[in-house]
């Protein structure tokens, strides 16, 4: 589901609240649990930012959703290694729900193209520039791709540069 198409004048928190209400009314227990956890994380951020006299905006909510999605990915990996497919399946369903609130993620080819462009513009020479390039890449691709995917593709691109 495209974020822009779905929200239409509604902020992301309101969308999550409305989805929680409809999931509750339709007795979709797994969705209710996931959305309640997400809402609690957003409320915690809201409390933290209130102390700093800042507002929770959609960008902050997207960061929370990305963080929660990362937790689910890690849990899926651990459950699969631990031979617990029923728990991995539950996490996969939660991950799918969370991903529905994130903007469309870039493909590996798009990430690679953006990274190559970034490398050329910053004159990166080899794998020793990984740290510097990773920082720039995360700023450039924030919210558009998972950090682990970016790192893996960046390592691959930089190692090919240093081998040529």
DSSP file (Angstrom, degrees, kcal/mol; ACC not computed):
  #  RESIDUE AA STRUCTURE BP1 BP2  ACC     N-H-->O    O-->H-N    N-H-->O    O-->H-N    TCO  KAPPA ALPHA  PHI   PSI    X-CA   Y-CA   Z-CA
    1    1 A X              0   0    0      0, 0.0     2,-0.4     0, 0.0     3,-0.0   0.000 360.0 360.0 360.0 130.8    0.0    0.0    0.0
    2    2 A X     >  -     0   0    0      1,-0.1     4,-2.0   101,-0.1     5,-0.2  -0.598 360.0-143.8 -78.5 129.9    1.4    3.4   -1.0
    3    3 A X  H  > S+     0   0    0     -2,-0.4     4,-2.0     1,-0.2     5,-0.2   0.915  98.4  48.7 -60.0 -46.6    1.8    5.7    2.0
    4    4 A X  H  > S+     0   0    0      1,-0.2     4,-1.3     2,-0.2    -1,-0.2   0.898 112.6  48.2 -64.2 -40.8    0.8    8.8    0.0
    5    5 A X  H  4 S+     0   0    0      1,-0.2    -1,-0.2     2,-0.1    -2,-0.2   0.857 114.0  47.1 -66.9 -35.6   -2.3    7.2   -1.5
    6    6 A X  H  < S+     0   0    0     -4,-2.0    -2,-0.2     1,-0.1    -1,-0.2   0.853 111.2  46.3 -78.1 -36.3   -3.5    5.9    1.8
    7    7 A X  H ><  +     0   0    0     -4,-2.0     3,-0.7    -5,-0.2    -2,-0.1   0.951  68.0 174.3 -81.2 -49.4   -3.2    8.8    4.0
    8    8 A X  T 3< S-     0   0    0     -4,-1.3     3,-0.1     1,-0.3    -3,-0.1   0.914  83.6 -20.9  41.6  73.1   -4.7   11.7    2.0
    9    9 A X  T 3  S+     0   0    0      1,-0.2     2,-0.5     0, 0.0    -1,-0.3   0.440 115.4 110.5  83.6  -1.1   -4.6   14.5    4.5
   10   10 A X    <   -     0   0    0     -3,-0.7    -1,-0.2     2,-0.0     2,-0.0  -0.900  68.1-124.8-107.3 132.6   -4.4   12.2    7.5
   11   11 A X     >  -     0   0    0     -2,-0.5     4,-1.9     1,-0.1     3,-0.2  -0.335  27.5-107.7 -73.4 164.2   -1.2   12.0    9.5
   12   12 A X  H  > S+     0   0    0      1,-0.2     4,-2.4     2,-0.2     5,-0.2   0.855 116.9  54.5 -62.4 -39.7    0.4    8.7   10.0
   13   13 A X  H  > S+     0   0    0      1,-0.2     4,-2.6     2,-0.2    -1,-0.2   0.909 108.1  50.1 -62.9 -41.1   -0.5    8.4   13.7
   14   14 A X  H  > S+     0   0    0      2,-0.2     4,-2.7     1,-0.2    -1,-0.2   0.888 109.5  51.8 -63.4 -38.7   -4.2    8.9   12.9
   15   15 A X  H  X S+     0   0    0     -4,-1.9     4,-2.6     2,-0.2    -2,-0.2   0.931 110.4  47.8 -62.8 -45.5   -4.0    6.2   10.2
   16   16 A X  H  X S+     0   0    0     -4,-2.4     4,-2.4     2,-0.2    -2,-0.2   0.917 112.2  50.2 -61.5 -43.9   -2.4    3.8   12.7
   17   17 A X  H  X S+     0   0    0     -4,-2.6     4,-2.3     2,-0.2    -2,-0.2   0.926 112.1  47.0 -60.1 -46.1   -5.1    4.7   15.3
   18   18 A X  H  X S+     0   0    0     -4,-2.7     4,-2.4     1,-0.2    -2,-0.2   0.897 112.1  50.0 -64.4 -40.2   -7.9    4.1   12.7
   19   19 A X  H  X S+     0   0    0     -4,-2.6     4,-2.4     1,-0.2    -1,-0.2   0.878 109.7  52.1 -65.2 -37.0   -6.4    0.8   11.6
   20   20 A X  H  X S+     0   0    0     -4,-2.4     4,-2.3     2,-0.2    -2,-0.2   0.924 109.6  49.1 -63.8 -44.5   -6.1   -0.3   15.2
   21   21 A X  H  X S+     0   0    0     -4,-2.3     4,-2.6     1,-0.2    -2,-0.2   0.932 113.3  45.6 -61.7 -46.0   -9.8    0.5   15.8
   22   22 A X  H  X S+     0   0    0     -4,-2.4     4,-2.1     1,-0.2    -1,-0.2   0.895 112.5  50.8 -68.0 -37.3  -10.9   -1.4   12.7
   23   23 A X  H  <>S+     0   0    0     -4,-2.4     5,-2.9     2,-0.2    -1,-0.2   0.889 112.2  48.7 -64.3 -38.0   -8.7   -4.4   13.5
   24   24 A X  H ><5S+     0   0    0     -4,-2.3     3,-1.2     3,-0.2    -2,-0.2   0.932 112.4  46.7 -65.9 -46.6  -10.2   -4.4   17.0
   25   25 A X  H 3<5S+     0   0    0     -4,-2.6    -2,-0.2     1,-0.3    -1,-0.2   0.836 114.2  47.8 -66.2 -32.0  -13.7   -4.2   15.8
   26   26 A X  T 3<5S-     0   0    0     -4,-2.1    -1,-0.3    -5,-0.2    -2,-0.2   0.347 112.2-122.0 -91.2   6.6  -13.1   -6.9   13.2
   27   27 A X  T < 5 +     0   0    0     -3,-1.2     2,-1.1     1,-0.2    -3,-0.2   0.870  54.5 156.4  56.5  44.0  -11.4   -9.1   15.9
   28   28 A X     >< -     0   0    0     -5,-2.9     4,-2.3     1,-0.2     3,-0.3  -0.753  18.1-177.2 -96.8  85.6   -8.0   -9.4   14.1
   29   29 A X  H  > S+     0   0    0     -2,-1.1     4,-2.6     1,-0.2    -1,-0.2   0.837  73.7  52.1 -59.4 -42.5   -6.1  -10.1   17.2
   30   30 A X  H  > S+     0   0    0      1,-0.2     4,-2.3     2,-0.2    -1,-0.2   0.913 112.2  46.4 -64.2 -41.5   -2.6  -10.3   15.7
   31   31 A X  H  > S+     0   0    0     -3,-0.3     4,-2.9     2,-0.2     5,-0.3   0.912 111.2  52.6 -65.2 -41.7   -3.0   -6.9   14.0
   32   32 A X  H  X S+     0   0    0     -4,-2.3     4,-2.3     1,-0.2    -2,-0.2   0.935 110.4  47.9 -58.9 -47.0   -4.4   -5.4   17.2
   33   33 A X  H  X S+     0   0    0     -4,-2.6     4,-2.1     2,-0.2    -1,-0.2   0.929 114.3  45.6 -60.3 -46.4   -1.4   -6.7   19.2
   34   34 A X  H  X S+     0   0    0     -4,-2.3     4,-2.3     1,-0.2    -2,-0.2   0.927 114.5  46.9 -64.4 -45.9    1.1   -5.3   16.6
   35   35 A X  H  X S+     0   0    0     -4,-2.9     4,-2.7     1,-0.2    -1,-0.2   0.842 109.8  53.9 -68.6 -32.1   -0.6   -2.0   16.3
   36   36 A X  H  X S+     0   0    0     -4,-2.3     4,-2.5    -5,-0.3    -1,-0.2   0.918 109.4  48.3 -65.5 -42.1   -0.9   -1.6   20.0
   37   37 A X  H  X S+     0   0    0     -4,-2.1     4,-2.1     2,-0.2    -2,-0.2   0.912 113.1  48.2 -62.6 -41.4    2.9   -2.2   20.4
   38   38 A X  H  X S+     0   0    0     -4,-2.3     4,-2.1     2,-0.2    -2,-0.2   0.920 111.3  49.5 -64.7 -44.1    3.5    0.3   17.6
   39   39 A X  H  X S+     0   0    0     -4,-2.7     4,-2.7     1,-0.2    -2,-0.2   0.895 109.7  52.1 -62.2 -39.9    1.2    2.9   19.2
   40   40 A X  H  X S+     0   0    0     -4,-2.5     4,-2.4     2,-0.2    -1,-0.2   0.903 108.7  50.2 -63.6 -40.9    3.0    2.4   22.6
   41   41 A X  H  X S+     0   0    0     -4,-2.1     4,-2.0     2,-0.2    -1,-0.2   0.899 112.0  48.0 -63.7 -39.5    6.4    3.0   21.0
   42   42 A X  H  X S+     0   0    0     -4,-2.1     4,-2.5     2,-0.2    -2,-0.2   0.913 111.0  50.4 -66.9 -42.7    5.0    6.2   19.4
   43   43 A X  H  X S+     0   0    0     -4,-2.7     4,-2.2     2,-0.2    -2,-0.2   0.896 108.8  52.5 -62.8 -39.6    3.5    7.4   22.7
   44   44 A X  H  X S+     0   0    0     -4,-2.4     4,-2.3     2,-0.2    -1,-0.2   0.914 110.3  47.6 -62.1 -42.3    6.9    6.7   24.4
   45   45 A X  H  X S+     0   0    0     -4,-2.0     4,-2.9     1,-0.2     5,-0.2   0.909 109.0  54.9 -63.4 -41.3    8.6    8.9   21.8
   46   46 A X  H  X S+     0   0    0     -4,-2.5     4,-1.9     1,-0.2    -2,-0.2   0.901 108.9  47.5 -58.4 -42.6    6.0   11.5   22.2
   47   47 A X  H  X S+     0   0    0     -4,-2.2     4,-1.4     2,-0.2    -1,-0.2   0.921 112.4  49.4 -65.4 -44.7    6.7   11.6   26.0
   48   48 A X  H  X S+     0   0    0     -4,-2.3     4,-0.9     1,-0.2    -2,-0.2   0.910 113.9  45.4 -60.9 -42.6   10.5   11.8   25.4
   49   49 A X  H  <>S+     0   0    0     -4,-2.9     5,-2.6     1,-0.2     4,-0.3   0.803 103.1  63.9 -73.2 -28.7   10.1   14.6   22.9
   50   50 A X  H ><5S+     0   0    0     -4,-1.9     3,-1.0    -5,-0.2    -1,-0.2   0.888 100.1  53.9 -61.0 -37.6    7.6   16.5   25.1
   51   51 A X  H 3<5S+     0   0    0     -4,-1.4    -1,-0.2     1,-0.3    -2,-0.2   0.876 112.2  43.7 -62.0 -37.5   10.5   16.9   27.6
   52   52 A X  T 3<5S-     0   0    0     -4,-0.9    -1,-0.3     2,-0.1    -2,-0.2   0.389 116.7-118.6 -88.0   3.1   12.6   18.4   24.8
   53   53 A X  T < 5S+     0   0    0     -3,-1.0     2,-0.3    -4,-0.3    -3,-0.2   0.904  70.3 130.2  58.6  46.7    9.6   20.5   23.7
   54   54 A X      < -     0   0    0     -5,-2.6     2,-0.3    -8,-0.2    -1,-0.2  -0.854  53.6-121.5-122.8 162.0    9.4   18.9   20.3
   55   55 A X        -     0   0    0     -2,-0.3     2,-0.6    -3,-0.1    -9,-0.0  -0.724  21.6-116.6-101.7 152.0    6.5   17.4   18.3
   56   56 A X        -     0   0    0     -2,-0.3     2,-0.2     4,-0.1   -10,-0.0  -0.795  41.9-177.5 -84.7 120.6    6.2   13.9   17.0
   57   57 A X     >  -     0   0    0     -2,-0.6     4,-2.0     1,-0.0     3,-0.3  -0.605  43.3 -94.7-112.2 176.7    6.0   14.1   13.2
   58   58 A X  H  > S+     0   0    0      1,-0.2     4,-2.7     2,-0.2     5,-0.2   0.839 122.5  58.6 -61.3 -33.5    5.5   11.5   10.5
   59   59 A X  H  > S+     0   0    0      2,-0.2     4,-1.8     1,-0.2    -1,-0.2   0.917 106.8  46.9 -63.0 -42.8    9.3   11.2   10.0
   60   60 A X  H  > S+     0   0    0     -3,-0.3     4,-1.8     2,-0.2    -1,-0.2   0.890 112.3  50.5 -65.4 -39.0    9.7   10.2   13.7
   61   61 A X  H  X S+     0   0    0     -4,-2.0     4,-2.6     1,-0.2    -2,-0.2   0.900 107.7  53.1 -66.1 -40.0    6.9    7.7   13.4
   62   62 A X  H  X S+     0   0    0     -4,-2.7     4,-2.6     1,-0.2    -1,-0.2   0.874 107.0  52.8 -62.2 -36.4    8.5    6.3   10.2
   63   63 A X  H  X S+     0   0    0     -4,-1.8     4,-2.3     2,-0.2    -1,-0.2   0.904 109.5  48.8 -64.7 -40.4   11.7    5.8   12.2
   64   64 A X  H  X S+     0   0    0     -4,-1.8     4,-2.8     2,-0.2    -2,-0.2   0.931 111.6  48.9 -63.7 -45.4    9.8    3.9   14.9
   65   65 A X  H  X S+     0   0    0     -4,-2.6     4,-2.5     1,-0.2    -2,-0.2   0.917 111.4  49.7 -61.9 -42.7    8.1    1.7   12.3
   66   66 A X  H  X S+     0   0    0     -4,-2.6     4,-2.2     2,-0.2    -1,-0.2   0.900 111.4  49.6 -62.3 -40.3   11.5    1.0   10.6
   67   67 A X  H  X S+     0   0    0     -4,-2.3     4,-2.0     2,-0.2    -2,-0.2   0.914 111.7  47.8 -64.5 -43.7   13.0    0.1   14.0
   68   68 A X  H  X S+     0   0    0     -4,-2.8     4,-1.9     1,-0.2    -2,-0.2   0.881 110.8  51.8 -65.1 -37.9   10.1   -2.2   14.9
   69   69 A X  H  X S+     0   0    0     -4,-2.5     4,-2.4    -5,-0.2    -2,-0.2   0.897 107.6  52.5 -64.8 -39.8   10.4   -3.8   11.4
   70   70 A X  H  X S+     0   0    0     -4,-2.2     4,-2.5     1,-0.2    -2,-0.2   0.907 106.7  52.9 -62.2 -41.1   14.1   -4.4   12.0
   71   71 A X  H  X S+     0   0    0     -4,-2.0     4,-2.3     1,-0.2    -1,-0.2   0.908 109.3  49.6 -59.9 -41.2   13.3   -6.1   15.3
   72   72 A X  H  X S+     0   0    0     -4,-1.9     4,-2.6     2,-0.2    -2,-0.2   0.908 109.2  51.2 -65.5 -41.4   10.9   -8.4   13.5
   73   73 A X  H  X S+     0   0    0     -4,-2.4     4,-2.2     1,-0.2    -2,-0.2   0.927 111.9  47.3 -60.7 -44.6   13.5   -9.3   10.9
   74   74 A X  H  X S+     0   0    0     -4,-2.5     4,-2.3     1,-0.2    -1,-0.2   0.902 112.2  49.7 -63.9 -40.8   16.0  -10.1   13.6
   75   75 A X  H  X S+     0   0    0     -4,-2.3     4,-3.0     2,-0.2     5,-0.2   0.899 108.5  52.9 -65.3 -40.3   13.5  -12.2   15.4
   76   76 A X  H  X S+     0   0    0     -4,-2.6     4,-2.5     2,-0.2     5,-0.2   0.932 109.8  48.8 -59.1 -45.9   12.5  -14.1   12.3
   77   77 A X  H  X S+     0   0    0     -4,-2.2     4,-2.2     1,-0.2    -2,-0.2   0.926 113.9  45.7 -60.5 -45.9   16.2  -14.9   11.7
   78   78 A X  H  X S+     0   0    0     -4,-2.3     4,-2.2     2,-0.2    -2,-0.2   0.907 112.9  49.3 -66.0 -42.1   16.6  -16.2   15.2
   79   79 A X  H  <>S+     0   0    0     -4,-3.0     5,-3.0     2,-0.2    -1,-0.2   0.886 111.2  49.9 -65.7 -37.6   13.4  -18.2   15.3
   80   80 A X  H ><5S+     0   0    0     -4,-2.5     3,-1.1    -5,-0.2    -1,-0.2   0.903 111.8  47.8 -68.2 -39.1   14.3  -19.8   12.0
   81   81 A X  H 3<5S+     0   0    0     -4,-2.2    -2,-0.2     1,-0.2    -1,-0.2   0.861 111.7  51.4 -65.6 -34.6   17.8  -20.7   13.3
   82   82 A X  T 3<5S-     0   0    0     -4,-2.2    -1,-0.2    -5,-0.2    -2,-0.2   0.317 116.4-115.9 -85.7   8.5   16.2  -22.1   16.5
   83   83 A X  T < 5S+     0   0    0     -3,-1.1     2,-0.3     1,-0.1    -3,-0.2   0.919  72.6 134.7  57.6  47.9   13.8  -24.2   14.5
   84   84 A X    >>< +     0   0    0     -5,-3.0     4,-2.1     1,-0.1     3,-0.6  -0.603  18.3 163.9-122.2  69.1   10.7  -22.4   15.7
   85   85 A X  H 3> S+     0   0    0     -2,-0.3     4,-2.4     1,-0.2     5,-0.2   0.797  71.8  59.2 -61.4 -30.4    8.7  -21.9   12.4
   86   86 A X  H 3> S+     0   0    0      2,-0.2     4,-1.4     1,-0.2    -1,-0.2   0.891 110.1  42.3 -67.3 -37.7    5.5  -21.0   14.3
   87   87 A X  H <> S+     0   0    0     -3,-0.6     4,-2.1     2,-0.2    -2,-0.2   0.871 112.9  53.3 -74.3 -36.9    7.1  -18.1   16.0
   88   88 A X  H  X S+     0   0    0     -4,-2.1     4,-2.3     1,-0.2    -2,-0.2   0.899 107.4  52.5 -62.6 -39.9    8.9  -17.0   12.8
   89   89 A X  H  X S+     0   0    0     -4,-2.4     4,-2.0     2,-0.2    -1,-0.2   0.893 107.4  51.2 -63.8 -40.6    5.5  -17.0   11.0
   90   90 A X  H  X S+     0   0    0     -4,-1.4     4,-2.0     1,-0.2    -1,-0.2   0.920 111.3  48.0 -61.5 -44.5    4.0  -14.8   13.6
   91   91 A X  H  X S+     0   0    0     -4,-2.1     4,-2.8     1,-0.2    -2,-0.2   0.870 108.3  55.3 -65.0 -36.6    6.9  -12.3   13.3
   92   92 A X  H  X S+     0   0    0     -4,-2.3     4,-2.4     2,-0.2    -1,-0.2   0.893 107.4  49.5 -63.4 -39.8    6.5  -12.4    9.5
   93   93 A X  H  X S+     0   0    0     -4,-2.0     4,-1.9     2,-0.2    -1,-0.2   0.913 112.3  47.5 -65.5 -42.0    2.9  -11.4    9.7
   94   94 A X  H  X S+     0   0    0     -4,-2.0     4,-2.5     2,-0.2    -2,-0.2   0.909 111.3  51.6 -64.5 -41.5    3.8   -8.6   12.0
   95   95 A X  H  X S+     0   0    0     -4,-2.8     4,-2.8     1,-0.2    -2,-0.2   0.919 107.8  51.8 -61.1 -44.0    6.6   -7.5    9.7
   96   96 A X  H  X S+     0   0    0     -4,-2.4     4,-1.0     1,-0.2    -1,-0.2   0.899 110.2  49.5 -60.6 -40.5    4.2   -7.5    6.7
   97   97 A X  H >< S+     0   0    0     -4,-1.9     3,-0.5     1,-0.2     4,-0.3   0.934 112.8  46.5 -63.1 -46.6    1.8   -5.3    8.7
   98   98 A X  H >X S+     0   0    0     -4,-2.5     3,-1.9     1,-0.2     4,-0.5   0.895 106.4  58.1 -64.2 -40.8    4.5   -2.8    9.7
   99   99 A X  H >< S+     0   0    0     -4,-2.8     3,-0.9     1,-0.3    -1,-0.2   0.772  93.2  69.7 -62.6 -25.0    6.0   -2.7    6.1
  100  100 A X  T << S+     0   0    0     -4,-1.0    -1,-0.3    -3,-0.5    -2,-0.2   0.718  98.7  49.3 -64.7 -19.9    2.6   -1.5    4.9
  101  101 A X  T <4 S+     0   0    0     -3,-1.9    -1,-0.2    -4,-0.3     2,-0.2   0.574  97.1  85.5 -94.3 -11.8    3.1    1.8    6.7
  102  102 A X  S << S-     0   0    0     -3,-0.9   -99,-0.2    -4,-0.5     3,-0.1  -0.586  87.8-101.0 -89.6 152.3    6.6    2.4    5.3
  103  103 A X        -     0   0    0     -2,-0.2    -1,-0.1    40,-0.2    -2,-0.1  -0.245  59.3 -71.8 -62.9 160.6    7.3    4.1    2.0
  104  104 A X        -     0   0    0      1,-0.1     2,-0.2    -4,-0.1    -1,-0.2  -0.324  56.1-127.3 -55.7 129.0    8.1    1.8   -1.0
  105  105 A X        -     0   0    0     -3,-0.1    40,-0.2     1,-0.1    39,-0.1  -0.523  22.7-108.8 -81.2 147.2   11.6    0.4   -0.5
  106  106 A X        -     0   0    0     38,-3.1    -1,-0.1    -2,-0.2     2,-0.1  -0.395  32.0-114.5 -72.0 150.5   14.2    0.7   -3.2
  107  107 A X     >  -     0   0    0      1,-0.1     4,-2.4    -2,-0.1     5,-0.2  -0.373  29.5-106.0 -76.8 164.7   15.3   -2.3   -5.1
  108  108 A X  H  > S+     0   0    0      1,-0.2     4,-2.6     2,-0.2     5,-0.2   0.874 122.4  53.2 -59.7 -37.3   18.9   -3.6   -4.9
  109  109 A X  H  > S+     0   0    0      2,-0.2     4,-2.4     1,-0.2    -1,-0.2   0.908 109.4  47.6 -65.4 -41.9   19.6   -2.2   -8.4
  110  110 A X  H  > S+     0   0    0      2,-0.2     4,-2.4     1,-0.2    -2,-0.2   0.902 112.4  49.5 -65.5 -40.9   18.4    1.2   -7.4
  111  111 A X  H  X S+     0   0    0     -4,-2.4     4,-2.7     2,-0.2    -2,-0.2   0.939 111.1  49.8 -61.9 -46.5   20.4    1.2   -4.2
  112  112 A X  H  X S+     0   0    0     -4,-2.6     4,-2.7     1,-0.2    -2,-0.2   0.913 110.5  49.9 -60.1 -44.1   23.5    0.1   -6.1
  113  113 A X  H  X S+     0   0    0     -4,-2.4     4,-2.0     2,-0.2    -1,-0.2   0.922 112.5  46.6 -61.4 -44.9   23.0    2.9   -8.7
  114  114 A X  H  X S+     0   0    0     -4,-2.4     4,-2.3     1,-0.2    -2,-0.2   0.904 113.3  49.6 -64.2 -40.8   22.6    5.5   -5.9
  115  115 A X  H  X S+     0   0    0     -4,-2.7     4,-2.8     2,-0.2    -2,-0.2   0.907 109.2  51.0 -66.0 -41.8   25.7    4.2   -4.1
  116  116 A X  H  X S+     0   0    0     -4,-2.7     4,-2.3     2,-0.2    -1,-0.2   0.907 111.4  48.7 -61.8 -40.7   27.8    4.2   -7.2
  117  117 A X  H  X S+     0   0    0     -4,-2.0     4,-2.2    -5,-0.2    -2,-0.2   0.915 112.7  47.9 -62.9 -43.8   26.8    7.8   -7.8
  118  118 A X  H  X S+     0   0    0     -4,-2.3     4,-1.1     2,-0.2    -2,-0.2   0.885 110.8  51.4 -64.6 -40.8   27.6    8.7   -4.2
  119  119 A X  H  <>S+     0   0    0     -4,-2.8     5,-2.0     2,-0.2     4,-0.4   0.918 111.1  47.5 -63.7 -45.0   31.0    7.0   -4.4
  120  120 A X  H ><5S+     0   0    0     -4,-2.3     3,-1.0     1,-0.2    -2,-0.2   0.916 111.0  50.4 -63.7 -43.7   31.9    8.8   -7.5
  121  121 A X  H 3<5S+     0   0    0     -4,-2.2    -1,-0.2     1,-0.2    -2,-0.2   0.712 117.3  40.6 -70.0 -18.9   30.9   12.2   -6.1
  122  122 A X  T 3<5S-     0   0    0     -4,-1.1    -1,-0.2    -3,-0.3    -2,-0.2   0.279 105.8-124.8-111.5   9.5   32.9   11.6   -3.0
  123  123 A X  T < 5 -     0   0    0     -3,-1.0     2,-0.2    -4,-0.4    -3,-0.2   0.847  38.5-177.6  51.6  42.9   36.0   10.0   -4.6
  124  124 A X      < -     0   0    0     -5,-2.0    -1,-0.2     1,-0.1     3,-0.1  -0.532   8.6-171.5 -70.7 137.8   35.9    6.8   -2.5
  125  125 A X        -     0   0    0      1,-0.2     2,-0.2    -2,-0.2    -1,-0.1   0.825  51.1 -26.2-102.3 -39.9   38.8    4.6   -3.5
  126  126 A X  S >  S-     0   0    0     35,-0.1     3,-2.0    36,-0.1    -1,-0.2  -0.840  83.7 -57.6-160.0-167.5   38.3    1.3   -1.7
  127  127 A X  G >  S+     0   0    0      1,-0.3     3,-1.7    31,-0.3     4,-0.2   0.688 116.4  74.2 -64.2 -19.8   36.8   -0.6    1.2
  128  128 A X  G 3  S+     0   0    0      1,-0.3     3,-0.3     2,-0.1    -1,-0.3   0.693  90.3  59.8 -67.5 -16.5   38.7    1.6    3.7
  129  129 A X  G <> S+     0   0    0     -3,-2.0     4,-2.7     1,-0.2     5,-0.3   0.302  74.3 106.8 -90.1   8.8   36.2    4.3    2.8
  130  130 A X  H <> S+     0   0    0     -3,-1.7     4,-2.8     1,-0.2     5,-0.2   0.904  75.7  49.3 -57.1 -47.7   33.3    2.1    4.0
  131  131 A X  H  > S+     0   0    0     -3,-0.3     4,-1.9    -4,-0.2    -1,-0.2   0.934 114.6  43.5 -59.6 -49.3   32.6    4.0    7.2
  132  132 A X  H  > S+     0   0    0     -4,-0.2     4,-1.8     1,-0.2    -1,-0.2   0.926 117.3  46.1 -62.2 -45.9   32.5    7.4    5.6
  133  133 A X  H  X S+     0   0    0     -4,-2.7     4,-3.0     1,-0.2    -2,-0.2   0.848 108.2  56.5 -68.4 -34.5   30.4    6.2    2.7
  134  134 A X  H  X S+     0   0    0     -4,-2.8     4,-2.6    -5,-0.3    -1,-0.2   0.917 106.5  50.1 -64.4 -42.3   28.0    4.3    5.0
  135  135 A X  H  X S+     0   0    0     -4,-1.9     4,-1.5    -5,-0.2    -1,-0.2   0.922 114.3  44.0 -60.3 -44.6   27.3    7.5    6.9
  136  136 A X  H  X S+     0   0    0     -4,-1.8     4,-2.3     1,-0.2    -2,-0.2   0.903 113.3  51.7 -66.8 -41.0   26.6    9.4    3.7
  137  137 A X  H  X S+     0   0    0     -4,-3.0     4,-3.0     1,-0.2    -2,-0.2   0.900 107.2  52.3 -64.2 -41.1   24.6    6.6    2.2
  138  138 A X  H  < S+     0   0    0     -4,-2.6     4,-0.5     1,-0.2    -1,-0.2   0.872 111.0  47.7 -65.4 -35.5   22.3    6.3    5.3
  139  139 A X  H >< S+     0   0    0     -4,-1.5     3,-0.5    -5,-0.2    -1,-0.2   0.922 116.2  44.7 -67.1 -42.8   21.6   10.0    5.1
  140  140 A X  H 3< S+     0   0    0     -4,-2.3    -2,-0.2     1,-0.2    -1,-0.2   0.879 123.6  33.0 -68.2 -40.4   20.9    9.8    1.4
  141  141 A X  T >X S+     0   0    0     -4,-3.0     3,-2.6    -5,-0.2     4,-1.0   0.189  80.0 152.3-106.8  15.4   18.7    6.6    1.6
  142  142 A X  T <4 S+     0   0    0     -3,-0.5     4,-0.1    -4,-0.5    -3,-0.1  -0.225  77.9   0.8 -53.3 125.1   17.1    7.1    5.0
  143  143 A X  T 34 S+     0   0    0      2,-0.4    -1,-0.3     1,-0.1   -40,-0.2   0.339 117.3  84.5  80.2  -8.2   13.7    5.4    5.0
  144  144 A X  T <4 S+     0   0    0     -3,-2.6   -38,-3.1     1,-0.3     2,-0.3   0.608  98.7  12.3-101.0 -14.6   14.1    4.1    1.5
  145  145 A X  S  < S-     0   0    0     -4,-1.0    -2,-0.4   -40,-0.2    -1,-0.3  -0.988  82.6 -95.1-159.9 152.9   16.2    1.0    2.3
  146  146 A X     >  -     0   0    0     -2,-0.3     4,-2.3     1,-0.1     3,-0.2  -0.481  32.8-127.9 -70.6 138.7   17.2   -1.2    5.2
  147  147 A X  H  > S+     0   0    0      1,-0.2     4,-2.6     2,-0.2     5,-0.2   0.842 108.1  54.6 -58.1 -37.0   20.7   -0.3    6.6
  148  148 A X  H  > S+     0   0    0      2,-0.2     4,-2.5     1,-0.2    -1,-0.2   0.916 108.8  47.8 -65.3 -43.0   21.9   -3.9    6.4
  149  149 A X  H  > S+     0   0    0      2,-0.2     4,-2.4     1,-0.2     5,-0.2   0.922 112.3  50.0 -62.5 -43.3   21.0   -4.1    2.7
  150  150 A X  H  X S+     0   0    0     -4,-2.3     4,-2.8     1,-0.2    -2,-0.2   0.938 111.6  48.3 -60.3 -47.0   22.7   -0.8    2.1
  151  151 A X  H  X S+     0   0    0     -4,-2.6     4,-2.7     1,-0.2     5,-0.2   0.919 111.6  49.1 -61.3 -45.3   25.9   -2.0    3.9
  152  152 A X  H  X S+     0   0    0     -4,-2.5     4,-1.9     1,-0.2    -1,-0.2   0.924 115.1  43.5 -61.5 -45.0   26.0   -5.3    2.0
  153  153 A X  H  X S+     0   0    0     -4,-2.4     4,-2.6     2,-0.2    -1,-0.2   0.897 113.3  52.3 -68.5 -39.8   25.6   -3.6   -1.4
  154  154 A X  H  X S+     0   0    0     -4,-2.8     4,-2.9    -5,-0.2     5,-0.3   0.913 108.6  50.2 -62.9 -43.2   28.1   -0.8   -0.4
  155  155 A X  H  X S+     0   0    0     -4,-2.7     4,-2.5    -5,-0.2    -1,-0.2   0.926 111.7  49.0 -59.0 -44.5   30.7   -3.4    0.6
  156  156 A X  H  X S+     0   0    0     -4,-1.9     4,-1.7    -5,-0.2    -2,-0.2   0.928 113.4  45.4 -61.3 -47.1   30.2   -5.2   -2.7
  157  157 A X  H  X S+     0   0    0     -4,-2.6     4,-1.8     1,-0.2    -2,-0.2   0.925 114.9  47.4 -64.8 -45.6   30.6   -2.0   -4.8
  158  158 A X  H  X S+     0   0    0     -4,-2.9     4,-2.3     1,-0.2   -31,-0.3   0.875 110.3  52.1 -66.0 -37.2   33.6   -0.8   -2.8
  159  159 A X  H  X S+     0   0    0     -4,-2.5     4,-1.4    -5,-0.3    -1,-0.2   0.863 108.5  51.3 -68.6 -33.2   35.4   -4.1   -3.0
  160  160 A X  H  X S+     0   0    0     -4,-1.7     4,-0.9    -5,-0.2    -1,-0.2   0.874 109.5  50.7 -68.5 -36.4   34.9   -4.2   -6.8
  161  161 A X  H >< S+     0   0    0     -4,-1.8     3,-0.6     1,-0.2    -2,-0.2   0.928 111.2  47.2 -65.0 -44.3   36.4   -0.7   -7.1
  162  162 A X  H 3< S+     0   0    0     -4,-2.3    -1,-0.2     1,-0.2    -2,-0.2   0.773 111.2  52.5 -71.5 -24.3   39.4   -1.7   -5.1
  163  163 A X  H 3<        0   0    0     -4,-1.4    -1,-0.2     1,-0.2    -2,-0.2   0.641 360.0 360.0 -83.4 -15.0   39.9   -4.9   -7.2
  164  164 A X    <<        0   0    0     -4,-0.9    -1,-0.2    -3,-0.6    -2,-0.2   0.472 360.0 360.0 -94.3 360.0   39.8   -3.1  -10.5
